[in-house]
Amino acid sequence: MTLIKSISGIRGTIGGKPGDGLSPIDVVKFSASYARWAKENTGKSNPVVVVGRDARISGQMVESLVCASLSGMGCNVVNIGLATTPTTEIAVVKEKADGGIILTASHNPAQWNALKLLNGNGEFLSAEEGAKILAFAEAEDFEFADVFDLGTITNTDYLPDHVQQVLDLELVDADAIADANFKVAFDAVNSVGGIAIPALLKALGVQEILPINEEPTGHFAHVPEPLPENLVETCQMVRDNDVDVCFVVDPDVDRLSIISEDGSMFNEEYTLVAIADYVLSKTPGNTVSNLSSTRALRDITEKHGGSYTASAVGEVNVVTQMKASDAVIGGEGNGGVIYPASHYGRDALVGIALFLTFLAKSGKSCTELRKTYPDYFISKNKIELTPDIDVDAVLVKMKEKYQNEQVNDIDGVKVDFVNEWVHLRKSNTEPIIRIYAESTNQQASVDLAQRIISEIREIISK
């Protein structure tokens, strides 16, 4: 059993003894601690908290525990049920709520679940706020309300509001999409995308829709992270069914991967690049992505006369830098598109609508559009950690080794070479070191990553 507590929330495998896995007791403790934070942060005895969840098997159980715990602490709960992460973020704002909890383990397998925590702006908590909640939970420093001060629980659906917000975006052109007469496939990996994506596509005027793994059962048809190795069958279905584009999402629909009409991967790193190209062509400005994302976004931004900035990994860090840079578009290379004109959160529905508009207006196929961008290739690797490994010491030694290169240490260690880069960092959600390397061809990126892995293993062995 695994339980990972971090400033962004609590994540773990369902079951086990309290403190070992994500047990019901851990869910209650963390929910109550969040409620205490919300009450202190707002000065309200009955703050309003939105709760939404993905479709994973444990979702209904965890939802019941969270809603009851928040009510027991005096919070008024708006339970939006099965909902994407961006839908929950939008609901917090529209409800004028004081915060929100998203129940999703994102791309993790079915045995995992998590509580992700939002502030009153529908954005992830800061490190300081998250640390307070962790401290409350560790000390069990919370007090439940008496019977006359219990909070209420109401149920509502915010998907129609989310879809309408996407339609209302100035750069989304539903008429152009409808006129293009696209045949669109989507793979929802048996989660809430199976509800949200067809609703969006129909609202955008798409007549021919091919659903793949649509039913939100939580029994994922393949590994839920939208990576090429997990989408072999989906790519074949695209080739067999003569579709123009296929959208693939993770279980909570904040990451967007694209499959071209010939069944080839558009490449998840280029989801943000293509959408940024369209947005910047209409509204020139600055962009932000994290240190582990492709250089192609920098190239596209500079082509349009804007300035690119890299942030530490993590959505909250990207959003903070986007606000500081007054960025018009940003996100993460894992297919996470953040478009401030909608809201400051990764949103696959916004990404789908902007991409389809761009595709319709460009007159190009997906493969033709992809060829217009510079080619970079990322090799994504990881090293499993054991308790005796001093990761920080390893990273310090790697920084020293490459001190004559351009090094950025705001988040792990990133070394920029002339035509390639490598980024080493501890994962916030898994017991691993991530090693991402990018170069101008796939073999060069693999070779760079393997060289760095060998150097890390040598340091660890000593």
Long-range contacts (C-beta under 8 A, 24 or more apart in sequence): 2-431, 4-429, 4-430, 4-431, 5-134, 5-137, 6-130, 6-134, 6-428, 6-429, 7-125, 7-126, 7-127, 7-129, 7-130, 7-131, 7-134, 8-116, 8-117, 8-124, 8-125, 8-130, 8-314, 8-316, 8-428, 9-114, 9-115, 9-116, 9-117, 9-130, 10-114, 10-115, 10-137, 11-105, 11-108, 11-112, 11-113, 11-114, 11-115, 11-429, 12-112, 12-113, 12-114, 13-111, 13-112, 14-58, 14-111, 14-112, 14-113, 22-62, 22-112, 22-113, 22-114, 24-61, 24-65, 27-62, 27-65, 27-66, 27-69, 27-115, 28-65, 28-69, 29-137, 29-140, 29-142, 30-115, 30-133, 30-137, 31-65, 31-66, 31-69, 31-70, 31-73, 31-101, 31-115, 32-69, 32-70, 32-72, 32-73, 32-136, 32-137, 32-142, 32-144, 33-133, 33-134, 33-136, 33-137, 33-141, 33-142, 34-70, 34-99, 34-101, 34-115, 34-117, 34-133, 35-69, 35-70, 35-73, 35-74, 35-75, 35-142, 36-73, 36-133, 36-136, 36-141, 36-142, 36-143, 37-129, 37-132, 37-133, 37-136, 38-75, 38-98, 38-99, 39-73, 39-74, 39-75, 41-98, 41-99, 41-119, 41-129, 42-98, 42-120, 44-98, 45-74, 45-149, 46-74, 46-75, 46-76, 46-149, 46-151, 47-75, 47-76, 47-97, 47-98, 47-99, 48-75, 48-76, 48-77, 48-78, 48-95, 48-96, 48-97, 48-98, 49-75, 49-76, 49-77, 49-78, 49-97, 49-98, 49-99, 49-100, 49-101, 50-77, 50-78, 50-79, 50-80, 50-88, 50-91, 50-92, 50-95, 50-97, 50-99, 50-100, 50-101, 50-118, 51-77, 51-78, 51-79, 51-80, 51-88, 51-100, 51-101, 51-103, 52-79, 52-80, 52-81, 52-82, 52-83, 52-84, 52-85, 52-87, 52-88, 52-91, 52-100, 52-102, 52-103, 52-158, 53-81, 53-82, 53-83, 53-102, 53-103, 53-104, 54-82, 54-84, 54-85, 54-103, 54-104, 54-105, 54-191, 54-192, 54-218, 54-251, 54-252, 54-253, 55-82, 55-190, 55-191, 55-192, 55-194, 55-216, 55-217, 55-218, 55-251, 56-104, 56-105, 56-110, 56-112, 56-113, 56-191, 56-218, 56-251, 57-110, 57-218, 57-219, 58-113, 58-218, 59-103, 59-113, 59-218, 62-103, 62-113, 62-115, 63-103, 66-101, 66-103, 66-115, 67-153, 68-153, 70-101, 70-151, 71-150, 71-151, 71-152, 71-153, 72-144, 72-145, 72-150, 72-151, 73-142, 73-144, 73-145, 73-151, 74-145, 74-149, 74-150, 74-151, 75-151, 76-151, 76-152, 76-153, 76-154, 77-151, 77-152, 77-153, 77-154, 78-154, 78-156, 79-153, 79-154, 79-155, 79-156, 80-155, 80-156, 80-157, 80-158, 81-155, 81-157, 82-192, 82-195, 82-216, 83-157, 83-158, 83-159, 83-192, 83-196, 84-159, 84-162, 84-192, 84-193, 84-196, 84-252, 84-253, 84-254, 84-347, 84-348, 84-349, 85-116, 85-252, 85-253, 85-254, 85-345, 85-346, 86-162, 86-253, 86-254, 86-343, 86-345, 86-346, 86-347, 86-348, 86-349, 86-350, 87-158, 87-159, 87-162, 87-196, 87-253, 88-118, 88-122, 88-158, 89-118, 89-122, 89-123, 89-343, 89-345, 89-347, 90-122, 90-158, 90-161, 90-162, 90-165, 90-343, 90-345, 91-122, 91-158, 91-161, 91-162, 92-118, 92-120, 92-121, 92-122, 93-121, 93-122, 93-343, 94-158, 94-161, 102-252, 104-251, 104-252, 105-251, 106-250, 106-251, 106-252, 106-254, 106-255, 107-224, 107-225, 107-226, 107-250, 107-251, 107-255, 108-224, 108-429, 109-220, 109-223, 109-224, 110-218, 110-219, 110-220, 110-224, 121-344, 122-343, 122-344, 122-345, 123-316, 123-319, 123-344, 123-345, 124-315, 124-316, 124-319, 125-316, 126-316, 127-316, 159-195, 159-196, 159-199, 160-199, 162-196, 162-349, 163-196, 163-199, 163-200, 163-203, 163-349, 164-203, 165-342, 165-343, 166-200, 166-203, 166-342, 166-349, 166-350, 166-353, 167-203, 167-204, 167-353, 169-339, 169-341, 169-342, 169-350, 169-353, 169-354, 170-341, 171-278, 171-279, 171-282, 171-283, 171-341, 171-354, 171-357, 172-204, 172-353, 172-354, 172-357, 173-357, 173-360, 173-361, 174-203, 174-204, 174-205, 175-205, 176-357, 176-360, 176-361, 177-204, 177-205, 177-206, 177-353, 177-356, 177-357, 177-360, 178-204, 178-205, 178-206, 178-207, 179-360, 180-244, 180-356, 180-359, 180-360, 181-207, 181-208, 182-206, 182-208, 182-244, 182-245, 182-356, 182-359, 182-360, 183-208, 183-209, 183-210, 183-241, 183-242, 183-243, 183-244, 184-208, 184-209, 184-210, 184-243, 184-244, 184-245, 184-246, 184-247, 184-356, 185-209, 185-210, 185-211, 185-212, 185-237, 185-238, 185-241, 185-243, 185-245, 185-246, 185-247, 185-259, 186-210, 186-211, 186-212, 186-214, 186-246, 186-247, 186-248, 186-249, 187-212, 187-213, 187-226, 187-231, 187-234, 187-246, 187-247, 187-248, 187-249, 188-212, 188-213, 188-214, 188-216, 188-249, 188-253, 189-213, 189-220, 189-221, 189-222, 189-224, 189-226, 189-248, 189-249, 189-250, 189-251, 190-214, 190-215, 190-216, 190-217, 190-218, 190-219, 190-220, 190-221, 191-216, 191-218, 191-220, 191-224, 191-249, 191-250, 191-251, 191-252, 191-253, 192-216, 192-251, 192-252, 192-253, 193-249, 193-251, 193-253, 193-348, 196-253, 196-349, 197-247, 197-249, 197-253, 197-349, 197-352, 200-349, 200-352, 200-353, 201-352, 204-353, 204-356, 206-356, 208-243, 210-237, 210-241, 210-243, 210-246, 212-237, 212-246, 220-251, 224-250, 224-251, 225-250, 226-250, 226-255, 226-256, 226-257, 226-268, 226-335, 227-257, 227-268, 228-265, 231-257, 231-259, 231-265, 234-259, 235-259, 235-263, 235-264, 235-265, 236-263, 238-262, 238-263, 239-263, 244-359, 244-365, 244-366, 245-355, 245-356, 245-359, 245-366, 247-348, 247-352, 247-355, 249-348, 253-348, 253-349, 254-336, 254-345, 254-346, 254-347, 254-348, 255-334, 255-335, 255-336, 255-346, 255-348, 256-335, 256-336, 256-337, 256-348, 256-351, 256-352, 256-355, 257-335, 258-355, 258-366, 259-366, 260-365, 260-366, 260-367, 260-370, 261-365, 261-366, 261-367, 262-367, 264-367, 266-366, 266-370, 267-370, 268-333, 268-334, 268-335, 269-293, 269-294, 269-296, 269-333, 269-376, 269-378, 270-294, 270-296, 270-370, 270-373, 271-335, 271-337, 271-351, 271-355, 272-297, 272-329, 272-330, 272-331, 272-332, 272-333, 272-335, 272-336, 272-337, 273-297, 273-300, 273-373, 274-355, 274-358, 274-369, 274-370, 274-373, 275-329, 275-337, 275-339, 275-351, 275-354, 275-355, 275-358, 276-300, 276-301, 276-329, 276-330, 277-304, 277-358, 277-372, 277-373, 278-354, 278-355, 278-357, 278-358, 278-361, 279-328, 279-329, 279-339, 279-354, 280-304, 280-306, 280-328, 280-329, 283-328, 284-328, 285-326, 285-327, 285-328, 285-329, 286-325, 286-326, 286-327, 286-328, 287-325, 287-327, 287-328, 287-329, 287-330, 288-318, 288-321, 288-322, 288-325, 288-327, 288-330, 288-331, 289-318, 289-330, 289-331, 289-332, 289-333, 290-314, 290-317, 290-318, 290-332, 290-333, 290-411, 291-408, 291-410, 291-411, 291-412, 291-414, 291-423, 291-425, 292-332, 292-333, 292-423, 292-425, 292-434, 292-436, 293-332, 293-333, 294-333, 294-376, 294-378, 294-438, 295-374, 295-376, 295-421, 295-438, 296-373, 296-374, 296-376, 297-333, 299-374, 300-373, 310-408, 311-410, 312-410, 312-411, 313-411, 313-412, 313-425, 313-428, 314-411, 314-428, 315-345, 315-346, 317-411, 319-344, 319-345, 333-378, 375-440, 375-441, 376-438, 376-439, 376-440, 377-438, 377-439, 377-440, 377-441, 377-442, 377-444, 377-445, 378-436, 378-437, 378-438, 378-445, 379-436, 379-437, 379-438, 379-442, 379-445, 379-446, 379-448, 379-449, 380-434, 380-435, 380-436, 381-434, 381-435, 381-436, 381-437, 381-449, 381-450, 381-453, 382-427, 382-430, 382-432, 382-433, 382-434, 382-435, 383-432, 383-433, 383-435, 383-453, 383-456, 383-457, 384-431, 384-432, 385-426, 385-431, 385-432, 385-433, 389-460, 391-426, 391-433, 394-433, 394-456, 394-459, 394-460, 395-424, 395-425, 395-426, 397-459, 398-424, 398-452, 398-455, 398-456, 398-459, 401-455, 420-444, 420-445, 420-448, 422-448, 422-449, 422-452, 424-452, 424-456
